């Protein structure tokens, strides 16, 4: 890496682009190999490093290395200065998924709520729809049925507004599953 700040930013950005290119070609393990060996302190206060850590977390999650993915994504959020709000929200969303898969549903809910608040502040209805659907599913798993229903209905309404039929179907299916779990078969229909 280069010694000056601009050079370091370019180097980190190119490294992330290289890894993203490998990811898109289906070589996730090779992409991880491009990012993982970098010293944690390298560029620690630079926005490209936060983006790189977020990408590493996403890649690690894709290959099932969830505890390591959580560490990388938490590091990305700790270094978030200068990251665009949508990138921060994406890392929060992915972190919520990783926490849910690890059985840490309360931490998942916390990250999804933070992501949703950020996405609503910046006016990003599409990405917020994904978060609302995850939130509803997790609340249902925690048997917090009233909150799950509210989130599910919000997700369904938002999907209709956006014309997002697959997301609308996912939200509707979540509401049906919720009704079945509540033994409200009439509502499920």
MOJO-V610572 format. One record per pair of residues at least 6 apart in sequence whose C-alpha atoms are under 8 Angstrom apart, sorted by sequence separation. I is the first residue (numbers start at 1). J is the second residue. D is the distance in Angstrom with one decimal. If there is no record, write none. Layout:
I & J & D
I & J & D
//
This chain:
1 & 7 & 7.5
2 & 8 & 5.2
22 & 28 & 6.5
43 & 49 & 5.7
44 & 50 & 7.6
60 & 66 & 6.6
99 & 105 & 6.3
119 & 125 & 7.2
139 & 145 & 6.8
159 & 165 & 6.7
179 & 185 & 6.4
1 & 8 & 5.9
23 & 30 & 8.0
42 & 49 & 7.8
100 & 107 & 7.7
22 & 30 & 6.7
23 & 31 & 5.8
60 & 68 & 6.7
61 & 69 & 5.3
80 & 88 & 6.8
99 & 107 & 6.2
100 & 108 & 5.4
119 & 127 & 7.2
120 & 128 & 7.0
139 & 147 & 6.6
140 & 148 & 5.3
159 & 167 & 5.9
160 & 168 & 6.4
179 & 187 & 6.1
180 & 188 & 6.2
2 & 11 & 7.1
22 & 31 & 5.3
60 & 69 & 5.0
99 & 108 & 5.1
119 & 128 & 5.8
139 & 148 & 4.9
159 & 168 & 4.8
179 & 188 & 5.1
1 & 11 & 6.0
21 & 31 & 8.0
59 & 69 & 7.6
98 & 108 & 7.6
138 & 148 & 7.8
158 & 168 & 8.0
178 & 188 & 7.9
1 & 12 & 8.0
19 & 30 & 7.6
20 & 31 & 6.9
57 & 68 & 7.3
58 & 69 & 6.6
77 & 88 & 6.8
96 & 107 & 6.9
97 & 108 & 6.5
136 & 147 & 7.5
137 & 148 & 7.0
156 & 167 & 7.6
157 & 168 & 7.8
176 & 187 & 7.6
177 & 188 & 7.3
19 & 31 & 4.3
57 & 69 & 4.1
96 & 108 & 3.9
116 & 128 & 5.6
136 & 148 & 4.6
155 & 167 & 7.9
156 & 168 & 5.1
176 & 188 & 4.6
18 & 31 & 7.5
19 & 32 & 7.1
56 & 69 & 7.2
57 & 70 & 6.5
95 & 108 & 7.1
96 & 109 & 6.7
115 & 128 & 7.7
135 & 148 & 7.5
136 & 149 & 7.0
155 & 168 & 7.2
156 & 169 & 7.8
175 & 188 & 7.4
176 & 189 & 7.4
57 & 71 & 7.5
77 & 91 & 7.3
96 & 110 & 7.7
136 & 150 & 7.9
19 & 34 & 6.1
57 & 72 & 4.8
58 & 73 & 7.7
76 & 91 & 7.7
77 & 92 & 7.8
96 & 111 & 5.3
116 & 131 & 6.4
136 & 151 & 5.0
156 & 171 & 5.1
18 & 34 & 7.7
19 & 35 & 7.0
56 & 72 & 6.5
57 & 73 & 5.0
95 & 111 & 6.8
96 & 112 & 5.8
115 & 131 & 7.3
116 & 132 & 7.3
135 & 151 & 6.9
136 & 152 & 5.3
155 & 171 & 5.8
156 & 172 & 6.2
35 & 52 & 7.4
56 & 73 & 7.7
54 & 72 & 6.5
73 & 91 & 6.3
93 & 111 & 6.6
133 & 151 & 7.2
153 & 171 & 7.4
15 & 34 & 7.1
16 & 35 & 7.4
53 & 72 & 5.4
54 & 73 & 5.1
73 & 92 & 7.9
92 & 111 & 5.4
93 & 112 & 5.6
112 & 131 & 6.1
132 & 151 & 6.0
133 & 152 & 6.5
152 & 171 & 5.6
15 & 35 & 7.2
36 & 56 & 7.1
53 & 73 & 6.2
92 & 112 & 6.5
112 & 132 & 7.8
132 & 152 & 7.2
152 & 172 & 7.4
35 & 56 & 6.5
54 & 75 & 7.9
74 & 95 & 7.7
53 & 75 & 6.7
54 & 76 & 5.2
73 & 95 & 6.3
92 & 114 & 7.3
93 & 115 & 6.2
112 & 134 & 7.7
113 & 135 & 7.8
132 & 154 & 7.4
133 & 155 & 5.8
152 & 174 & 6.7
153 & 175 & 7.5
53 & 76 & 5.0
54 & 77 & 7.9
92 & 115 & 5.6
112 & 135 & 6.4
132 & 155 & 5.6
152 & 175 & 6.0
32 & 56 & 6.4
52 & 76 & 7.7
50 & 75 & 7.4
51 & 76 & 6.7
70 & 95 & 6.2
89 & 114 & 7.8
90 & 115 & 7.5
50 & 76 & 4.4
69 & 95 & 8.0
89 & 115 & 4.7
109 & 135 & 6.4
129 & 155 & 5.8
149 & 175 & 6.6
32 & 59 & 6.6
49 & 76 & 7.6
50 & 77 & 7.1
88 & 115 & 7.8
89 & 116 & 7.6
31 & 59 & 7.7
32 & 60 & 7.2
70 & 98 & 6.6
50 & 79 & 5.2
51 & 80 & 8.0
69 & 98 & 7.4
70 & 99 & 7.4
89 & 118 & 6.6
109 & 138 & 7.3
129 & 158 & 6.6
149 & 178 & 7.4
49 & 79 & 7.6
50 & 80 & 5.7
89 & 119 & 6.7
109 & 139 & 7.9
129 & 159 & 6.9
148 & 178 & 7.8
12 & 43 & 7.9
28 & 59 & 6.4
50 & 81 & 7.9
47 & 79 & 7.2
51 & 83 & 7.1
66 & 98 & 6.0
46 & 79 & 7.5
47 & 80 & 6.6
50 & 83 & 7.3
58 & 91 & 8.0
85 & 118 & 7.1
86 & 119 & 7.0
105 & 138 & 6.8
125 & 158 & 7.5
145 & 178 & 7.2
9 & 43 & 7.7
28 & 62 & 7.9
29 & 63 & 7.8
45 & 79 & 6.4
47 & 81 & 6.1
85 & 119 & 7.6
133 & 167 & 8.0
8 & 43 & 7.1
13 & 48 & 5.7
16 & 51 & 7.8
20 & 55 & 7.9
28 & 63 & 7.5
44 & 79 & 6.9
46 & 81 & 7.6
47 & 82 & 5.1
48 & 83 & 8.0
66 & 101 & 7.9
67 & 102 & 7.9
12 & 48 & 5.9
13 & 49 & 7.9
16 & 52 & 5.6
23 & 59 & 7.8
45 & 81 & 7.8
46 & 82 & 7.8
47 & 83 & 5.7
51 & 87 & 7.7
58 & 94 & 6.9
66 & 102 & 7.2
126 & 162 & 7.4
9 & 46 & 7.0
12 & 49 & 6.4
54 & 91 & 6.0
61 & 98 & 6.8
85 & 122 & 7.5
97 & 134 & 7.8
105 & 142 & 7.7
125 & 162 & 7.9
130 & 167 & 7.6
133 & 170 & 7.5
137 & 174 & 6.7
145 & 182 & 8.0
9 & 47 & 7.9
93 & 131 & 6.4
100 & 138 & 7.5
129 & 167 & 7.7
133 & 171 & 6.1
136 & 174 & 7.5
140 & 178 & 6.5
9 & 48 & 5.9
13 & 52 & 7.6
16 & 55 & 7.5
9 & 49 & 7.9
12 & 52 & 7.3
//
